Amino acid sequence: MSNSIQLLNRTGKVKQLRAQGQVPAVVYSGRMDNEHVAVEEKLIRAALKSNPHAILEVVLPSKKKHPVLIHQVQKDSLSGKLLHIDFLQINMKEKLDTPVAVHYSGESVGTKEGGILQIEMHEVMVRCMPNKLPSSLDIDISKLNIGDKLLVSDLEVSKDVEILTDPEAVLVTILAVQKLDEALEPAAEDAGDEAEAEETDEAKSKEKVQ
């Protein structure tokens, strides 16, 4: 579990909190006693950068400690400034369903030959005990040729982790780049056919006039 993050009493207006470098937050416990708090923006940014799906330990203003997941992050669409954080308290003795990042390693054979790497999924849903939650799922793409793909079922996980995402879903594929002349050929043929048709129509019109 990551280092503890101290949560603060939420005092004053939201605008004032943000001006002081704090982000309004709520700790949801699944019961009625949800905690409305604040957190230092620099601390939560560091946690998000390290692993946005990691289990964190938060310390409430009452000094109580709880394991939580970052459930939702609200950001300003223009400035990127954090506006609000939702923490979800978890039970370390119960399995949880949560997303885990997929990390692609290596440089594929296909991209070296001019193909394009198309990543379809950056994370998958898993179910496991909190203490078995992987920080990420790594998969090697170095052997992929143009036209090859990897599926969710190709991910390797320990027996303690169950992947909930559709096993047939595509993770990544190597696309072929269509050559410019090949792409232009159909258009050129269509243009030629249209020009020929116009010439034929024009010739017929002249015959009628004569």
C-alpha positions as CSV (number, residue, x, y, z in Angstrom):
1,M,0.0,0.0,0.0
2,S,1.2,3.5,-0.8
3,N,2.2,6.1,1.8
4,S,-0.5,7.7,3.8
5,I,-2.2,10.8,2.5
6,Q,-3.4,13.3,5.1
7,L,-6.9,14.5,4.5
8,L,-7.9,17.9,5.8
9,N,-11.1,19.4,7.3
10,R,-13.1,21.2,4.5
11,T,-13.5,24.7,5.7
12,G,-14.6,27.8,3.7
13,K,-15.9,27.9,0.2
14,V,-14.7,25.5,-2.5
15,K,-13.1,28.4,-4.5
16,Q,-11.1,29.4,-1.4
17,L,-9.9,25.8,-0.9
18,R,-8.7,25.6,-4.5
19,A,-6.9,29.0,-4.2
20,Q,-5.0,27.5,-1.2
21,G,-3.8,24.5,-3.3
22,Q,-6.4,22.1,-1.9
23,V,-8.9,19.9,-3.7
24,P,-12.4,19.2,-2.3
25,A,-13.0,15.5,-1.8
26,V,-15.4,12.9,-0.4
27,V,-14.6,9.5,1.2
28,Y,-17.4,7.1,0.4
29,S,-17.7,4.3,2.9
30,G,-20.8,2.5,1.6
31,R,-22.7,3.7,4.6
32,M,-24.3,7.0,5.6
33,D,-21.3,8.5,7.2
34,N,-19.4,9.7,4.1
35,E,-16.6,12.2,4.9
36,H,-16.4,15.5,3.2
37,V,-12.8,16.6,3.3
38,A,-10.0,18.3,1.3
39,V,-6.6,17.1,0.1
40,E,-3.4,18.9,-0.9
41,E,-3.4,19.0,-4.7
42,K,0.3,18.2,-5.0
43,L,-0.2,15.0,-2.9
44,I,-3.1,13.7,-5.0
45,R,-1.4,14.6,-8.2
46,A,1.7,12.6,-7.2
47,A,-0.6,9.6,-6.4
48,L,-2.4,9.9,-9.7
49,K,0.9,10.1,-11.6
50,S,2.4,7.1,-9.8
51,N,-0.6,4.8,-10.2
52,P,-4.2,6.1,-10.4
53,H,-5.6,2.7,-9.5
54,A,-3.4,2.0,-6.5
55,I,-4.8,1.3,-3.1
56,L,-4.0,4.3,-0.9
57,E,-4.2,4.8,2.9
58,V,-5.8,8.1,3.8
59,V,-5.8,9.7,7.3
60,L,-9.0,11.5,8.1
61,P,-9.0,14.7,10.2
62,S,-10.2,12.5,13.1
63,K,-6.9,10.5,12.7
64,K,-8.7,7.4,11.6
65,K,-7.0,5.6,8.7
66,H,-8.8,3.9,5.8
67,P,-7.6,2.0,2.7
68,V,-9.2,3.6,-0.3
69,L,-9.3,3.7,-4.1
70,I,-9.5,6.8,-6.2
71,H,-13.0,6.4,-7.6
72,Q,-13.5,9.5,-9.6
73,V,-11.4,12.6,-10.6
74,Q,-13.0,15.8,-11.9
75,K,-10.8,18.1,-13.8
76,D,-11.2,21.5,-15.5
77,S,-11.4,20.6,-19.2
78,L,-9.3,23.7,-20.2
79,S,-6.7,24.2,-17.4
80,G,-6.5,20.5,-16.2
81,K,-6.8,21.8,-12.7
82,L,-8.2,19.2,-10.2
83,L,-11.7,20.1,-9.1
84,H,-12.9,17.2,-7.0
85,I,-11.8,13.8,-5.9
86,D,-14.0,10.8,-4.8
87,F,-12.3,8.2,-2.6
88,L,-14.0,4.8,-2.2
89,Q,-13.2,3.1,1.1
90,I,-12.5,-0.7,0.7
91,N,-12.5,-3.7,2.9
92,M,-9.1,-5.4,2.8
93,K,-10.8,-8.7,3.6
94,E,-13.1,-8.7,0.5
95,K,-12.5,-9.0,-3.2
96,L,-12.8,-5.9,-5.2
97,D,-13.5,-5.1,-8.9
98,T,-11.2,-2.4,-10.2
99,P,-9.4,-1.3,-13.4
100,V,-5.7,-2.1,-13.8
101,A,-3.5,-0.4,-16.4
102,V,-2.0,-2.5,-19.3
103,H,1.6,-1.8,-20.0
104,Y,3.0,-2.6,-23.5
105,S,6.7,-3.4,-23.7
106,G,9.1,-3.7,-26.6
107,E,9.0,-2.5,-30.2
108,S,7.1,-4.7,-32.6
109,V,8.5,-6.2,-35.7
110,G,5.6,-4.7,-37.6
111,T,6.3,-1.1,-36.6
112,K,9.9,-1.5,-37.6
113,E,8.6,-2.5,-41.1
114,G,6.4,0.6,-41.3
115,G,3.3,-0.6,-39.6
116,I,1.3,1.5,-37.1
117,L,0.8,0.5,-33.5
118,Q,-2.9,0.7,-32.7
119,I,-3.6,0.4,-28.9
120,E,-7.3,-0.4,-28.3
121,M,-7.3,-0.8,-24.5
122,H,-5.2,1.0,-21.9
123,E,-6.7,-0.9,-18.9
124,V,-8.8,-3.9,-18.1
125,M,-11.1,-4.8,-15.2
126,V,-10.0,-7.3,-12.6
127,R,-11.3,-9.0,-9.5
128,C,-9.0,-9.9,-6.6
129,M,-8.2,-9.4,-3.0
130,P,-6.8,-5.9,-2.3
131,N,-3.4,-7.2,-1.2
132,K,-3.1,-9.1,-4.6
133,L,-4.0,-6.1,-6.8
134,P,-1.2,-5.8,-9.5
135,S,0.1,-2.3,-10.2
136,S,-0.2,-3.1,-13.9
137,L,-0.4,-6.0,-16.4
138,D,2.6,-6.2,-18.7
139,I,2.5,-7.7,-22.1
140,D,5.3,-7.9,-24.7
141,I,4.5,-6.7,-28.2
142,S,8.0,-7.1,-29.8
143,K,7.0,-10.2,-31.8
144,L,3.9,-8.7,-33.5
145,N,4.1,-8.5,-37.3
146,I,1.9,-6.3,-39.5
147,G,-1.7,-7.6,-39.2
148,D,-1.1,-9.3,-35.8
149,K,-3.1,-8.5,-32.7
150,L,-3.2,-9.4,-29.0
151,L,-6.4,-10.1,-27.1
152,V,-7.3,-9.7,-23.4
153,S,-6.9,-13.5,-23.2
154,D,-3.2,-13.1,-24.0
155,L,-2.6,-11.3,-20.7
156,E,-0.9,-13.4,-18.1
157,V,-2.0,-13.0,-14.5
158,S,-1.5,-14.9,-11.2
159,K,-4.1,-17.4,-10.0
160,D,-5.2,-14.8,-7.5
161,V,-6.4,-12.3,-10.1
162,E,-9.5,-12.8,-12.4
163,I,-9.8,-10.6,-15.5
164,L,-13.4,-9.5,-16.0
165,T,-13.0,-7.8,-19.4
166,D,-14.1,-9.8,-22.4
167,P,-11.3,-12.2,-23.2
168,E,-11.9,-11.8,-27.0
169,A,-11.5,-8.0,-26.8
170,V,-8.6,-6.6,-28.8
171,L,-5.8,-5.0,-26.8
172,V,-3.4,-4.0,-29.6
173,T,-2.9,-4.5,-33.3
174,I,-0.3,-3.6,-35.9
175,L,-2.0,-1.9,-38.9
176,A,-0.6,-1.9,-42.4
177,V,0.1,1.5,-44.0
178,Q,-1.6,1.7,-47.4
179,K,0.8,3.1,-50.0
180,L,-0.2,6.5,-51.4
181,D,-0.4,5.3,-55.0
182,E,-2.6,2.4,-54.0
183,A,-4.9,4.7,-52.2
184,L,-5.1,7.0,-55.2
185,E,-5.7,4.3,-57.8
186,P,-9.4,3.9,-57.2
187,A,-9.9,7.6,-57.2
188,A,-8.0,8.0,-60.4
189,E,-10.0,5.2,-62.0
190,D,-13.2,6.8,-60.9
191,A,-12.1,10.2,-62.3
192,G,-11.1,8.5,-65.6
193,D,-14.5,6.8,-65.9
194,E,-16.3,10.1,-65.2
195,A,-14.3,12.0,-67.8
196,E,-14.9,9.2,-70.3
197,A,-18.6,9.3,-69.6
198,E,-18.7,13.1,-70.0
199,E,-16.9,12.9,-73.3
200,T,-19.4,10.3,-74.6
201,D,-22.3,12.4,-73.5
202,E,-20.8,15.5,-75.1
203,A,-20.2,13.6,-78.4
204,K,-23.8,12.4,-78.4
205,S,-25.1,16.0,-77.8
206,K,-23.0,17.2,-80.8
207,E,-24.5,14.4,-83.0
208,K,-28.0,15.5,-82.1
209,V,-27.2,19.2,-82.9
210,Q,-25.8,18.3,-86.3
